[in-house]
Amino acid sequence: MTSRLRLAAITKQISSAASKTQSKTLASMSHTQSAACCNTPAVVSTGYHEKGQYITVDGMKTYTTGPSSASQGILVVYDIFGFFSQTLQGADLLAHSDKDHQYKVFMPDFFDGEPADISWYPPQTEEHGKKLGEFFQTKAAPPKTVARVKSAMEELKSTNPGIRDWGVVGYCWGGKIVNLVSGSDTVFKAAAACHPAMVDPNDAPQVTIPMCMIPSMDEDESEVSQYESKLTVPKEIEWYKDQIHGFMAARADLEDEKVRAAYEKAYRTLLNFFHKYL
């Protein structure tokens, strides 16, 4: 079986497992664009040293970056690999790229120090597939994370009263979580899903805030198209059909010039989107 077919198979397995868990648990439950944000700081290929610090939010180790004076905040829902250098650098880019429009960014450790092993994905063996399936049903079950997002946001809003508007961005698995926390009871004003996993067109009608989606070559074009057509809110969809799933987060090979350029461009897209809708 080819790598692409294995990827499709495990994604289908993960989506099925997550949907079953989700259905049981969730049943009850203008700024103009800034020119400055078009010039992001140089992206570091290797040996990146993050600019922020770690705090505790709702019992979770949380990476935070950006000025304490910021009046707008962004919650980051990482991918299944947790605090990876490329994802931390992305958080710093969101926080600091535009000196005239900075954000306070928070990235909680929803997996409590036990993320998935990056060697499992894309799954090359039956064992890898099994471990990924188990991880998505336990550690990464979407309903569990949705509840933790809501709890974390209650604390963040209380401890950061100067932040008046909140956005949320998720990578891969985090993109699914973003969709599930963007409904009628959301605390967020704008949301973004980067190379999202488990794209479900049925999630789209529930979204009540502006949505940005950045799909990669590994997302299903038909599912994304159906999802887009069902959104009833302001939307921006920007495809990167020459980049792999994860190119903005843990799986970004920033030593590859083409990947680094796409990474930088995609973060400018995020910044422009949040500048516009937060």
C-alpha positions in Angstrom: 0.0 0.0 0.0 1.4 3.4 -0.9 2.0 6.1 1.6 -0.8 8.2 0.2 -3.2 5.3 0.5 -2.1 4.6 4.0 -2.6 8.2 4.9 -6.2 8.1 3.5 -6.9 4.9 5.4 -5.7 6.2 8.7 -7.5 9.5 8.2 -10.7 7.7 7.5 -10.1 5.5 10.6 -9.4 8.5 12.8 -12.4 10.5 11.5 -14.7 7.6 12.1 -13.4 7.1 15.7 -13.6 10.8 16.5 -17.1 11.1 15.0 -18.5 8.3 17.1 -17.0 9.8 20.3 -18.1 13.3 19.3 -21.7 12.3 18.6 -22.1 10.7 22.0 -20.6 13.6 24.0 -21.5 16.7 22.0 -25.2 15.7 21.5 -26.1 18.0 24.5 -23.6 20.2 24.1 -13.3 46.3 11.5 -9.9 46.4 11.2 -8.3 47.1 7.8 -5.4 45.1 6.6 -2.0 46.3 8.0 0.8 46.7 5.5 3.3 45.9 8.2 2.1 42.3 8.5 3.2 41.5 5.0 6.8 41.5 6.2 7.1 38.7 8.7 10.4 38.3 10.6 12.9 35.8 9.0 11.9 32.3 9.7 14.6 30.2 11.4 15.2 26.8 9.8 16.8 25.0 12.7 17.7 25.7 16.3 14.8 28.1 16.9 14.6 29.7 20.3 11.1 30.7 21.3 10.4 34.2 22.4 7.7 33.4 25.0 7.4 31.6 28.2 5.4 28.8 29.8 2.7 29.4 32.3 -0.1 27.2 33.8 -3.7 27.7 32.5 -6.5 25.5 33.8 -3.9 23.0 35.1 -2.2 22.8 31.6 1.3 23.8 30.8 0.8 26.7 28.3 3.1 28.5 25.9 2.4 32.2 25.8 4.0 34.9 23.7 3.3 38.5 22.8 3.1 41.8 24.7 1.1 42.0 27.9 -0.4 45.2 26.6 -2.2 43.5 23.7 -5.9 44.0 23.5 -6.5 41.0 21.3 -5.6 37.4 22.0 -5.3 34.2 20.0 -5.7 30.7 21.3 -3.6 28.1 19.4 -4.7 24.5 19.3 -1.6 22.6 18.2 -1.4 19.4 16.1 -1.1 16.0 17.7 2.6 16.3 18.1 2.4 19.0 20.8 5.0 21.7 21.4 7.2 21.4 18.3 9.7 24.1 17.4 7.9 24.9 14.1 4.6 25.4 15.9 6.1 27.6 18.6 7.8 29.7 15.9 4.4 30.1 14.3 2.9 31.3 17.6 5.7 33.9 17.8 5.1 35.0 14.2 1.4 35.6 15.1 2.3 37.6 18.2 5.2 39.7 17.0 5.2 40.1 13.2 3.4 43.5 13.1 4.7 45.9 15.7 1.6 48.1 15.2 -0.8 45.2 15.7 0.4 42.5 18.1 -1.4 39.7 19.7 -1.1 37.9 23.0 -1.0 34.2 22.0 -1.7 31.1 24.2 -1.0 27.5 23.3 -2.1 25.0 26.0 -0.8 21.5 26.3 -4.0 19.6 25.8 -2.2 16.3 25.9 -0.5 16.9 29.3 3.0 16.1 28.1 2.0 13.0 26.2 1.6 14.0 22.5 1.7 11.5 19.6 5.1 10.3 18.3 5.8 12.0 15.0 7.2 8.8 13.7 3.7 7.3 13.7 2.5 9.7 11.0 2.0 9.1 8.2 1.6 5.5 9.3 4.0 3.2 7.6 3.0 0.0 9.5 -0.1 -1.5 11.0 1.3 -0.8 14.4 1.6 2.9 13.6 -2.0 3.0 12.5 -3.1 1.2 15.6 -1.3 3.6 17.9 -2.7 6.6 16.0 -6.2 5.3 16.2 -5.9 4.7 20.0 -4.4 8.2 20.5 -7.3 9.8 18.7 -9.9 7.9 20.7 -8.3 8.7 24.1 -5.9 11.6 24.3 -7.3 13.5 21.3 -11.0 12.7 21.4 -12.5 16.0 20.1 -15.3 16.3 22.8 -12.8 16.1 25.6 -10.7 18.8 24.0 -13.7 21.1 23.3 -14.5 21.0 27.0 -10.9 21.8 27.9 -10.9 24.7 25.5 -14.0 26.2 27.1 -12.5 25.8 30.6 -9.2 27.3 29.6 -10.9 30.3 27.9 -12.9 31.0 31.1 -9.6 31.3 33.0 -7.8 33.2 30.3 -10.6 35.8 30.0 -10.5 36.2 33.8 -6.8 36.6 34.1 -6.4 38.8 31.0 -9.2 41.4 31.3 -7.3 43.7 28.9 -7.9 41.4 26.0 -11.2 42.3 24.6 -11.3 40.2 21.4 -10.2 36.6 20.9 -9.4 34.5 17.9 -8.5 30.8 17.6 -6.3 28.9 15.2 -5.8 25.1 14.9 -3.4 22.9 13.0 -4.4 19.5 11.6 -6.3 17.8 14.4 -6.6 21.3 16.0 -8.5 22.4 12.9 -11.3 20.0 13.8 -11.3 21.4 17.4 -11.5 25.0 16.0 -14.7 24.1 14.0 -16.3 22.6 17.1 -15.7 25.7 19.2 -16.9 28.2 16.6 -20.6 27.7 17.1 -23.4 29.9 18.5 -21.9 29.8 22.1 -18.4 30.7 21.0 -16.2 33.2 22.9 -14.1 33.8 19.7 -14.6 36.5 17.1 -12.7 34.7 14.3 -11.3 31.3 13.6 -8.7 29.6 11.4 -8.0 26.0 10.5 -4.7 25.1 8.9 -4.4 21.9 6.9 -7.3 20.6 9.0 -7.9 16.9 9.8 -11.4 15.4 9.7 -13.0 18.0 7.5 -16.7 17.5 7.7 -19.1 19.6 5.6 -21.7 19.1 8.3 -19.6 21.2 10.7 -19.9 24.3 8.4 -23.5 25.4 9.1 -22.7 25.4 12.8 -19.9 28.0 12.4 -21.0 31.5 13.4 -17.8 33.5 13.1 -15.5 34.4 10.2 -13.5 31.3 9.1 -10.1 31.0 7.4 -9.1 27.6 6.1 -5.7 26.7 4.6 -5.8 23.2 3.1 -2.8 21.3 1.8 -2.3 18.7 -0.9 -3.4 16.0 1.6 -6.9 17.4 2.3 -9.8 16.0 0.3 -10.7 18.7 -2.3 -14.4 17.5 -2.5 -14.9 17.7 1.3 -13.2 21.1 1.5 -15.4 22.4 -1.4 -18.5 21.1 0.3 -17.5 22.6 3.6 -16.8 25.9 2.0 -20.2 25.9 0.2 -22.0 25.3 3.5 -20.3 28.1 5.4 -22.7 31.0 6.0 -20.1 33.4 7.5 -17.3 35.5 5.9 -14.7 33.0 4.7 -11.3 32.7 3.2 -10.0 29.5 1.7 -6.4 29.4 0.5 -5.0 26.2 -1.0 -1.4 25.0 -0.8 -1.6 22.0 -3.1 2.2 21.7 -3.3 2.6 21.4 0.5 2.0 18.4 2.8 -0.4 18.1 5.6 1.3 19.8 8.6 3.5 22.3 6.7 2.6 25.2 9.0 3.3 23.2 12.2 5.3 20.1 13.3 5.8 18.6 9.9 7.3 21.7 8.3 10.7 21.1 6.8 11.9 24.7 7.1 15.3 23.8 5.7 13.6 23.4 2.3 13.4 26.8 0.7 10.0 26.1 -1.0 8.4 24.9 2.3 9.8 27.9 4.2 8.4 30.3 1.6 5.0 28.6 1.8 5.2 28.7 5.7 5.9 32.4 5.7 3.2 33.2 3.1 0.6 31.1 5.0 1.4 33.0 8.3 0.9 36.3 6.5 -2.5 35.0 5.4 -3.4 34.3 9.0 -2.2 37.7 10.2 -4.2 39.5 7.5 -7.3 37.5 8.3 -7.1 38.2 12.1 -6.3 41.8 11.4 -9.4 42.0 9.4 -11.8 40.2 11.7 -10.6 40.7 15.2 
